[in-house]
Amino acid sequence: MESIDRDLRSVQEARDIARLGKIAANQLADYTEEQIDKILYNMVSVAKENAVFLAKMAVEETGFGKVEDKAYKNHMASVMLYDAIKDMKTIGVIREDVSQQVIDIAEPMGLLMGIVPSTNPTSTAIFKAIIAIKSRNGIVFSPHPAALKCTLKAVSLMQDAAVAAGAPANIISSISTPTMEATNELMKHKDIAMIIATGGPGMVKASYSAGKPALGVGAGNSPAYIERTANIQKAVSNIIASKTFDHGTICASEQSIIVEECNREAVIAELKKQGGYFMTAEETKKVCKLLFKTGHTMNAKFVGRTPQVIAEAAGISIPEGTKILIGEQQGVGEEYPLSYEKLTTVIAFYTVKDWHEACELSIQLLQNGIGHTMSLHTEDRDMVMKFAKKPAARILVNTGSAQGGTGASTGLIPSFTLGCGTWGGSSVSENVTPMHLINIKRIAYGLKDCSTLASADTSFSYPELNSHAVKAETGCCGNTPSFNGLKIDCTDHEKLLSLVNEILQALKGAK
């Protein structure tokens, strides 16, 4: 009974926050650019002040990742994001084409729903709140139950900061009792205009099935190819820094390393030098058994954990100072669990003959995280363009995938919602920004006379139309009608009436 009551209360709460959020969103829609800028600045300032505090809360509650990296993710989601979007036009006239006389005007969508994962809870909440306000939308959140407290705190801080700077009450809110019933209620609620889904495949699929527009992102399975011209020391340094960032919880992080036969030994030596431990075949089996409960579904207990925690649980001994665990693989698929996504400090290692084989292997690996991200370490620009054909929305060059994909180490706009395009079943392939959260209406002036469009168009010339041209003759319709070859003068009403009667009698006789 208590469970039923809890579900009912959570559903009612979802309805209430949606109703209040819609009222607030309607009010925010009339705010000026100056008012929005003031609100954003205060939200970013509060997020910066609480970056470490929220990081500690997240690690303590979920057990995932490490404080310093989660603090930096909070920094990325606020300070770095603000620097990238502060001059972005999202209100009023955002573009005008004088020559074509077309004016683009931005309008808010209304009330958004943000789904928050347990791996990046506070940074995702901050990020989505900021891009929602930048585009003059309200937002209601559905937290992951395993990260409830830290998510609610992040949402509360953003709401209080926004209201203190002049935003309407209830412009940012969250379900406080997360249940599937409440989440489904929000997804399908009439006042929700758009769903921004960041989470597991099931949740993302549900968002697209809710009958609402959605920005959902899929799982990653990013391969990192160290091509023969690469600076091996730098490549290994970037890969380890990326894979260990927040203990591997970012979905863009590397899941496998691909090397060529010609640089294999040099890469292995450098990986060992920088803290990589190559597991034996037997050790790899033990770790795989630990990480994957059924098939390639990862055991949440070991998400975002150190190599030391994983090794101890698997019963294997690793050198002091080990940063990542590396398992050599000979194939891709169910028989090779490390060929799938592992949001922790474990990575697969492959050796290929040349770049042709690297291409084929990359495509195979990407099938299990299609459309997301892959990285390439090379000094050969032509090689970059060859790999640009791979089914990944982000092709990152000479950088770590985690930081590169989220925009921390590249020129991409900082984002914690990374689209996978139609490859991955997503409606967006870019890093989601405020521009994805506005409706754009267009004012278009007439440039041509509609009554002479065809005749004045010199490119409209089709000779076959001439054979169907009808010459005008005198008569009531410009043409002279006929019946059984008999031409009738439309001006002779008696003859016309006689013809009509003749036709009617003929039709009766046919019956």
N, C-alpha and C positions, 0 to 999 in steps of 0.2 A: 504493500500500500504506500509506503514511504517513497518507493521508487516511482510509482505512478504520480503521486503528488508532486514530486520533484520535476518530473517531465512536464506536467501541466503548468507548474509555476514558470518553468523556463520558457515554455511556448508563449505564455502570457507576457513575460518580460520581453521577449523578442518582438511581439506585436506593439508593446508600449514604446520601446525605444525606436522602432521604425516610424511610428506615428509622430513622436516628438522630433525625431531626426528630420523627417520630411518638412515639418513646420520650420525648423531651423534652416534647412537647405533653401527653402523658398525665400527666407529673409536674406540669407547670404548672397543669393543670386543678384541682388540689387546693390551690392557693395562695389565701391570704386577700386581702382588699382591701388591707390594710396592706402586705403583701408586694409586691403588684402596684404599688402607689403608689410604694414605695421604688425598684423597678426602673425605672419610668417616669421618675421624677425624675432618676435618674442618666443614663438614655439622653438625655433632653432637655438636660441639662447638657453632656454630651459633644458632642452635635450642635451646640450653641451655640458651644462652644469651637472647633469645627472647621468652622464654616459657611463662612468665607472660604477656608480651605485646600481644602476639597472643591470649592468654586466654581472656584477656580483650576485644579484638576485636571480638572474637567469641561470647561472652556473650552479648555484646552490639548489634551485628548484628542479632543474632538469638533469643535472649531472653531465650535460654535454659541453664540450669546448673548454676554453680557458678565458679567464677574466680580461686580460689585456687585449686579446683579439676581439672579444665581444664588445669591449669598450670602443675599440677602433671601428667596429661595424656600426655602432651607434653614432660615432663621429661621421662616418661615411654617409649614413642615412639622414644626417641633419646638416652639419657644417659644409661638407663637400657637396652634398646635393643642392643646398641653397646657393652656393657659388655658381653651380652649373645652370640653375633654372631661374635665378632672380630677375634676369632681364628677358625671360621668355614671355612673349605676348600671349596671354590667355583670356583677356578681357576686351570686349568691344571689337573695334576694327583691328584685325591682326595682319591683314594683307590687302593691298589694293593694286590691281593691274590697270594702269591708266589707259594703255593702248587697247585693251580688250574690254575696258569699262566693267570690270568685275571686282566686287568688294567682298572680302571674307570677314564674317563677324562671328566671334566666339561666344557660345552660350554654354552654361553649365549643364550637366546631365541631370543633376538632382541629388538624390541620396544614394550613396554607394555602399556596398557591403565588402568588407575586407576579411578574408580568411587568413589566419596567422599560423605558421608552422611552429613546432616545438624546437626546431634546430636554430632558427634565427628569430626568436619571438619579439624581443624589444626593438631590434633594428627594423624589422618588418612593420611593426605597428607605427613607429616613428615615421618611417618612409611613406607609408600609405596615407597617414594623417596629413603629412606635409603636401604631398602631391594632390590630395583631395582639396585642401584649402586653397592651394595655388590656382586650381581650376574652378574655384567657387562652388565646390560640392560639399555636402555633409557626408559623413561616413560612420557606419556602425560595424563593429568588429565581432568576429566569432573566434575566440582563442582556442588553442589546442588545450585539452584538459591537463596535459602534463606540464604546461607552461602558463597556467592560469594566473597565478599571483603576479608574476613579473609582467605579463601582458597587460593585466588590468592596471598596474601601476604606471606603465608607459602610456596607456590610453588616458588615464586620469591626469597625468602631468601635461599631456598635449591638450586635453580639453580645458584644463584650468588656465594654461598659458594662452590659449586662443581667446577664451572668454575675458581674461584680464586685459587683453589688447583690443577688445571691442566686438568679438564674435558673438553670435547668438548662443544662448544656453542650449545644450544638447546637440551641438553641431558635430561633436565627436563623442561616441559612446560605445559601450560593449555589453555583450551578454555576460552576466556575472556567474551564471550557472550553465556552463556549456554542455548541451546534450545534442544528440543527432536530431531530435525532434525540433529543438530550438533553431539549430542551424538550417534545417530544411524549411522551417517557417519563414526565416529571414530570406532565404534564397528565393522563395516563391511569393513573398509579400508584394502586394500591389505597389507599395511606395518605394521599393528598391528599383533603381534604374539600371544599375550595372553591378556585376560581381567581379571582384579582383581576387582570384584564387591562387594562393601560394600554399602548397602542401603536398600530400601524397597523391598518387594517381587516382585513387578512389574518390577523394574529395574534389579534385579537379574535374573528373568526369561528371560528378554529381552537379557541379556548378554549370557545366554546359548543358545538362539535361533539365535544368530548372525552368526553362522557357524564358530566360532573360538573357540579354547581351552579357557576355562574360569575357574576361581576360584571364585565361588559365594558362599555367605553365607546367610543362612536363618534367619528368625525371631526367637527370643527366647521366652520361657515361663517357666522359671526355678522355679521348686518347691524347697522349703527348708524344709526338714523333721527333726524335733527335736525328736530324738528317746529317749526312756525312760532312757537310761544310760548317756545321754548327760549332760555336764556341762551347765546348763540352763543360768546362768549369762553370760558366755562366748559366748554361741550360740546366744543369743539375741543381745549382743554387736556387734558381727560380722555381723549379719543380718542387723541391723540398720545402721552400718557404711557402709555396701555395698549398701543398698537400697537408702541411702541419698547421696552416692557418686555422685557428679555432678547432684544431684537431680534425680537420677534414669535413666539417659540417656544411660547407657551401656546395650546392649542387653543381656548380661549374668546375669544381676542383678536379684534378687529374685522377683518373681511375686506372690508367695503364700507361706504361712507357714502352715505346716502340723504338728499337735501334736497328742499325744495319750490321751485317757481319763484319764490315770493315772497321766500325767504331765500337763494336760490342765490348771488347776488353777494356778499352779506355773509359767507356761510360760506367762499366761495373766498378772499376777502380775508383773513379771519382765519386760514385754513389756511396761506396763503402767509406771513403775518406770523409764525406760530409754527413755521415750518420745513418746511412741506409744499411739494413741488415737483410742479407739474402737468406731466406729460409730454405731448409732442405725440403725435398718432396714430402717427407713424413711430417715435418713441422707445418708445411703448407696445408696438408690435409687436416691437421688438428685445428689450425686457425680457421679454416673454412667451416669445419663442423661447428665451431663456436659462433662464427659470425652469421651463419645462415640457418634459420630454423627449418624452413621448408623451401626446397628449390633455391631460388635466389632472393627470397624475401629476407632482408637483414634483421637480425635480432637487435631490437631497439636498445637493449642493455649495453651494447658495445658501440653505439653511435657516438662519435665525438670523443673517443677515449684515447689515451696515450698508448704507445707500443708496449710499455711496461705493464699496464693493466691487462691488455689483451694477451701478452705472452704469459703472464702469471696464471690467468684463467685457463689458458690452453695447455699449461704445463710444459712450456719450453723455456730454455735459457737464452737470453740475448745479452750482447755486450752493453756495458754502461755507456750512456750517451746516445743510445739508438733513438733516431727520430722517426723513422718509418720502417715498416716491415714489408719486404719485397718477395713476391712469389712468382717464380718463372712459370709461364703457361705455354701450352703447345696448341691451343685451340680456343674456340669461342662457343659458348652455349652451356646447357645444363650440366654437362660433365666437367665444366671449368668454371666453378662459382666465382672465381676472382675476375672473370671477364665481365661481370655485372657491376652496377654501382655499389660503392662501399663508402658511406659517409663517415669515415674514420681514417686512422693513420696506417692503412694497409693498401698496397698498390700492386697491380700485376705487371709482369715484365715479359716482353716479346722480342724475339730476334727474327729479322727478315733479311732476304738477300739484297734487295735494293728498294728504290722508291716505288716501283710498280707494285711490289708485294706489300709495301707499307700502305699504299692507297687501298688495296683490296682489304687488308686487315682493318684499316680505319673504318671502312664502310661497314664491315661486319660488326665491329664493336659499337658503332654508332646506332645500329639497329635497336640496341637496348637502351638508347637514350637519344633517339633520333631527333634532329632539329636543334639540339641544345648547343653544345660547344665542343671545339677541339683546338689543340694548340700545336704549333709547329716551331721548331728551333732550327734555323737555317740562315745562311748568308746569301742564299740564292733566291733572288726575287722571282725568277721564272718558276721555281719550285713552289713558291707561295701561291702563284696564280693557278698552278696545277691542282693544288689542294683546295683552292677556293671553290672547286666543283663539288666538294663533299657536302652531304646533307646535314649541315650544321649552320645555325644562324650566326654564330660567332666563330670566326677563324682567327685565333690569336697568335701573334708572331713574336717570338723571343721574349715571352713574359709568362708569369704564372697564370694558370687558368682561373683560379679563385679570385685573385685580385684583378686580373685582366677582364674577365667576364662581367664583373660587377662595376667596372669603371674606375677602380681605385688606381690602377697602374697603366691605364690606356686612356684614349680620348673619348671613350664611350661615356654617355651620361650615367652617373652613379645610379644604380637601381638594384632592388632586391626582388624584382619580379622580371625574370628573363624569359621572354617569349621564345617559343620553339617553332613558330610557323606552322603551316599545314602539315609539314613532315611529322611533327609531334602532336598533331591534333589541336593546335593552338590558333587563335584568331589573330595573333600578332607575332612577328618574328624579331622585333627589336627589344631593347631594354625599355620597359614600360616607363613613361614619363607623364607629366601633366597634360601633354598634347593628346594623349590617348583618352583623356577623361573629359573632353569637351565636344560639344556638337558644333559644327561649323555650317552656318547658313550663308548663302551667297546672294548678293544683289547683282543682277546682270542686266545691263541696259541693251536695248535693241540696237543692232548695228546694221541690219539689212531690212529692206521692205519685204514683208511676208508675201505680199500679193505678186511679187515678181521674182521670187527666189529661184525658181527653175529657169525661167526665161533669161534672167540676168546672169546665170551661172554658166560661164563658157566651158567649164569642165563637164557639164551635164550634156553629153552628146551620145545618143544611142540610136544608130541608123534603123535598127529593127522596130523602133517605135513609129517610124514614118509609115510603115505598111499598115499600121492600125489607125492611122489618122482618119478622121471622118470629116468630109467636106460639108460645110453648112449650106443648106438650101432654104428656100423660103418655106414658111410654115410656122405653126405655133411653137414648135420645139427646135426650130433651126434645121431639122431634117424632115424629109417627107416619108411618113410611115407607109407600110404596105401590108397586104394580107393576101396570101396565095399569089404573090406576084403582082397584085393589083395595087397601084399607087393611089393614095387617097389624099385629097386636098383637105387639110385640117380646117380650112376656112369654110368649107361646104358642110354645114351642120347636119343637113338632111341626109347626105351621103354617109356621113360619119355615124349617125344614129342607125341607119340601115345596116351598115357594116357590123355594128355592135350586136344588133338583133340576129344577124346571120351567124355570127360567132357563137352566140348563146344557143341558138337552135342546133348548131353543129355539135356543141358540147353535150346537149341533152340526148341527141341521137347516138352519140358515142357510148353513153351509159346503157 
